[in-house]
Amino acid sequence: MDFRFSPHEQAFKQDVQEFIKKEWPKEPVADTDDMEEESKQSHLRGRAFAKKLAKKGWLAMAWPKQYGGGGASHIEQLIYHEEMSYRGAHIDTPISMGLSWVGPSLLLYGTEEQKKTFIPKILNAEEGFCTFYSEPGAGSDLAAMQTRAVADGDDFVVNGQKIWTTGAHHAEWGWLAARTDTTVPKHKGISMFLVDMKTPGLTVKPLVNMAHVHSFNEDFFDNVRIPKQNVVGELNRGWYLLAVALDFERSGVGTFAGHTRNLEQLLDFARNTKSNGGRLSDNPTLRAKLAELKVEIEAGRFLAYRIAWMQSKGLVPNKEASISKLFGSELGQRLYKAGMEMLGLYGQLDKGSKWAPLKGAIERGYLSSVSATIAAGTSEIQRNIIAQRGLGLPR
């Protein structure tokens, strides 16, 4: 098997590297104790970069050309995502959601009017989306959602609560799953809606994680009126649309590219830090641990490459995507745990301290990695998918 990129793919990789070097802001978001200001600046930087990518024709490079995309191959898309993640360049989260699953879902199930209204705005990074799925009582068992949408004239009236909504405080639109029929089995009474975030009755409140980052939110729907023209797909069959959207979400190469960058930072720190009369990297136990992590990252990288290869052959990587997601999120926790042990007590300092190693990147990553095995499907759910769809085991 030849693992090398073709000359065309290698040239494309070089183009992506040069574009990021030129267009991604050199200066990071300014250090500040103001959590909301940090969130705002990160959002603005990511949105501006997305607009540059849109002009370049790379923002939706894997979409079909007839819908405004670049028609790129799955391997080119993999190269693009890997380079972006490795080099720490990122677009605004609401724009990413619009590109990753809202836009593709609209292309498959949306009306012509919905496509004409939303697809150009997604492609040009003009408007972004958040995703209203999880609820306080419906996470892994997502079909247990209780947020209700009741028909009333030309509208649906929505009442309920959503939680863990990433980027809702910056999004222009919401991608909502709500129950429209309570008389049928739970999977069969759900519908999908497009929600204007400025609609009266919709309240977004911040959920700050233990890394002191505001990315999540909880959302309250109090008689929120949504026009019936904003229903996506067939009424009461939204579960099947939602399941397709979740499959768009689970891939993985960006995760392993980010792990590669973080491991390289730890290696550089170990080589340049004195310990017990020598370098930290001279410690044989530490060297073995870092080598083990390197092997795991490379193995995970090829899991993600396999998914892109399968897609290029017209295959559906269902269980393979779950394998990649599961391995990547748990590997991240092992990587950051090793990093915290290596940095010692100084590793507990955040980026606001001048004594914080690597500007607090490992400390923040360690705290953030806790949720990695929950977001986008828990490790338990991924193992069920692998067992049932991959190994043919019973429920």
N, C-alpha and C positions, 0 to 999 in steps of 0.2 A: 504494500500500500504506500502510495506517495503522499506524504503529509505536506509537501511544499505547495505554496500558492503558485498559480500560473504567472507568467511575466505581466499580463494585464492586471491581475489582482495585486501583484507586488507593486506595480506602478500606482495603482489606486491607493494602496496603503500609504505610500509615500506622499501622495497628494493630500490625504486626510491629515497626516502628521504635520505637514507644512501649513495647512489651513488653520489647524488648531493653534499652532505656534504663533501665527500671525494675528488671528482674530480673537482668541480667548484672552480675556483681560489678564494682564501680567500680575496686577495687584489683587490679592484676595480681598474678600469682604473685610472691612475694617473691624478690628477687635472692639467690641463694645459690650457693656453689661446690659444694654437695652435689648432684650430678647426680640421685641417686635421690630425694632429697627434692623436688627440682623436679618430677620426673616424677610423684611421688605427689600433690603438691599440684595439678598440672594435671589429673590424673585425677579427683581428688575434686571439683574445681570443675566440670569437665565433666559428671560424673555427677549432681551436684546440680542443674545447669541442665537436664539432660535430664529429670529428674523434674518440674521446673516446667513444661516443655513438654508432658510427658505429661498433667499435670493440665489444661493449657490445651486439650488435644486436638490439638496441632500436631505432636507427635513423629512420628506416622505419618499426616500429613494426607492423603497421596495414596493410602493403602491403601483398598480397598473398605470401605464401612461395615459390611458383613456380617462382616468379619473384625476389626472394632474400629478401623478407620481413620476418617479424616475425610471420605473421598470427595471431596477437593478436586480441582480441575482441574489439568492439567499446568502451566498458566500460573501459577496460585496457588502451586504447588510451586516453580516457578522463582523467583518473587518472594521467597518465604520463604528459599530457599537463597542467593539473591543478597544479601539484606539481612543474613543471618547472617554470611556471609563478609566482606562489606564492613565490617561493624562489629566484626569480630574476635571474635564470639561463637561458641562451638563446644561441641558435646556430647562426651562421652567417646568415644574411638575405638572401643572394643569395642561400645558401644551403637550407634554409627553403622553398624558392620559388620552387626550384627544386623538393623537396619532396612533397610540398603541392598541386601543380597543374601541373607543367611541366611533371614530371615523370608519374603521373596517366594519363595525357592526352596522353603521348607517348605510354603507355601500351594499351590504348584503340584505338588509331588512327595511331600510328607510324608504319613505315615499320620495318621489322625484322632487317635490317641494322641499323636503327636509335636506336632501342632498344638495340642492341648489343653494339653500340657505347656509348650511353649516360646513360643507366640505371646503369651499374656498377659504373660509375663515380659519379652519384648522390648518390647511396647507400653507397659509401665509403667516401663521403664528399670531393672528389677530385676537383670537379668543380661545380660552382654555376651559377644561372641564375638571370637576371633581366627581367622585364616585360614591353615591349613596347606597351602599349595600348593607354592611354590618349594623346590628342593633344591640342594645345592652343584653337582650335575651336571644340573639340570633347571630352567632359567629360562624363556627364550623358547620352548625346546622342552619345554614343560611335560609333554607326554605321555611324555617319557623318564623320568619319576619312577620311583624304585626302592624307595621305602618300601613294605614288604609288609604285607598283612593276611591272615592265614591262619586259616581256620575251625577252631575247636576247641571242640566241644560247643555250648554256648549263647553262646559268645563268638567274636570275632575277636581274634587276637593280633598286635599291630603292632610291627614293628621297622624302624628307619630314622632318617633325619635330615631335618628341615626347616630353612629359613633365611629371613631377612628377614621374620620374622613380627611384624607391627606389633601392639603392645598385648598380646602374650601374657602379659606380667607383671602385667596388670590384669584379664584376661578370666576369666570363670567357665567358659566353654565354648570348644571348638575346633571349627572346620569343616574336616574333614580329607579330603583326596583321597589314596587309597592304592591300590596295585596288588593286585588280588585274583585275577588270572589271568595267568600268564606265558607261556601257550601260544598266545596270540592276538596279532594286531597291537596295537601299543602303545596306540592310542586305544580299544581294545575291552575292555581288562581292568582298568579303573579303577572304583572304587566310592567313594561319599561317606559319611562318618560324622560323628556328633556325639560329641565327646569331652569328658568331664568333666575339667577341668584339674587336679583333685586326684587323678586316677587314679595309683596306684603305677607307677613305671617311666617316667613322663613328666618330663623335666628341661628347664627353661627357663633359658637363659643369655643375659645381655645382649650386644647388639652395639651399641657406642657409635659414632655417626657422627662425622665430622670437625668438626661444629659442637658437639661435646661434648654431644650429646643422646641420651638412651636412649629410643628408640621401637621400634627393631628388636630381634629376638631370634633365637637359633638354638635348636632344640629337638631333643631326643634321645628316641626311643621305644625302650625296652628291655623287650620282652615286655609291652607295655601291653595290657591286656584290655578290649575294648569289647563290650558286650552286642549281640547281633545285632539287637535291637529298635532300636538306634541307627543302623542302616543307613538312609540316606535314598534313596528312589527304588529303581530296579531294580538288582540286583547286576550288576556288570561293565558297566553303562551310565552310570557316573558322569561320563564325559567330556562327555556331552551336557548333563547337569545343570550341570556346571562351566562350560561355555561360555555357558549362559543366565545364570548368576550373574555372569560377567565382563561381559556386556552390561549388566546392571544397574549395574555399577560405572562405566562410561565415559559421562560426560555433559559437564560442564564449566563451567557458569555461575559456580560458586563460585571457580574458578581466576581468571577474569577480574575478578571482584569484588575478590578479594584483590590482584590486580595494580593495580587502580584505586586502592585504599587506599595501596599502597606508592608509586605514582607521585605521588599527592597529597602524601605526606610529603616526597618529594624536591623537588617544586615549592615547597613551603613553605620548605624548607631553603634552596633556591637564592635565593628572594626575600629571605630574612632573614640571609644570610651575605655579609660583605664580602670582596671579592677585587679586587686590583689597583686600588684606589681607587674601586671601584663595587660593585655587587651581583653575586653569582655569576650571577644570572639575566640579567645584561646581556651575557653571553658569547654571541655569535651561534651558535657551533658547538654549545654546550650547549643553547641554545633549540631548535635544529633537531632535535637528538637527542631531547629530551623531547617535542617535538611529534610526531615520528615514532612514538614509543612510545605516545603517546595515541591516534593513529590506529589503530595495530595493536591496542590493547586494545579500542577500540570495534568494530573489525572482528571480533575474537574473540568479543566479547559477543554480536554478532548471529549468529555461528555457533551459539552455545549457544541463543539464542532460537529459531533455526530448528529445533533438535532438539525443543524443547518444543512448538513449533507442529506439527511432524510427528506427535508423539505424540498431540496433541489431535485430529488428524485420523485416528487409527488407523493411521498409517504406522510402519514400523520403521526408525529412523535408525541403520543399522549403519555404513556408511562415513562418514556425517555425524558420528557420535560419535567415530570415529577421527580425522577431520579436526580436530574441536574439541580433542581430547586432545593431538594432535601439535602443533598451533599454540600451544596454551596452555602446554605444558611448555617448548617451545623459546623462546617469548616471555618466560617467566619468567627464563630464563638471560640473555637479552639485557637485560632490565630491570635485573637485579641487577648485571650487568657494567657497565652505564652508571652505576648508582648508585655502585659502588666507584670508578670513574674520577672521578666528580664529587666524592666525599668525600676523595679523595687518600689519603695515608698514614694519616690518622686513621680512615679507613674500615676498617682492619684491626683496630681495637680492638673487643673484645667488650663485652657489656653490663656486665661487672664493673668497667670503667674509667669514671671520672668524665669522661674526655675523649672517650668514644665518641659520635659523632654519632648522633642518633635512637636512643639507648640500645642501639646495636649491632644494630638490627633488620636493616640492610642487610647487615652482615657475616655474620650468622647465615643470612639468606635466601640470600646468595650461595653459602655452603657447602652449604646444604641443597638448593639448586636443581640441583646436579650430578646427584642421583639422580632428578630429575623426569622425565627422558627414559628412565628404566629402569622405574620403578614403574608398575604397572597396564598393562604392555605397552610394550616399548621403542619408540623412534621408528622403528626398522627394521621391527618388526612392524606398526606403524600404517601405514607407507608400503606394505607388502605388501597390507594389507587395502584401502587406498584404490585401489591399482593393480588388484587382482584383482576386487574387488566393485564398485568405482566406475567404473573405466575399462575393465574387461573384458580386462585384459592377462593373458597366460599366466603360470603359476607359474614 
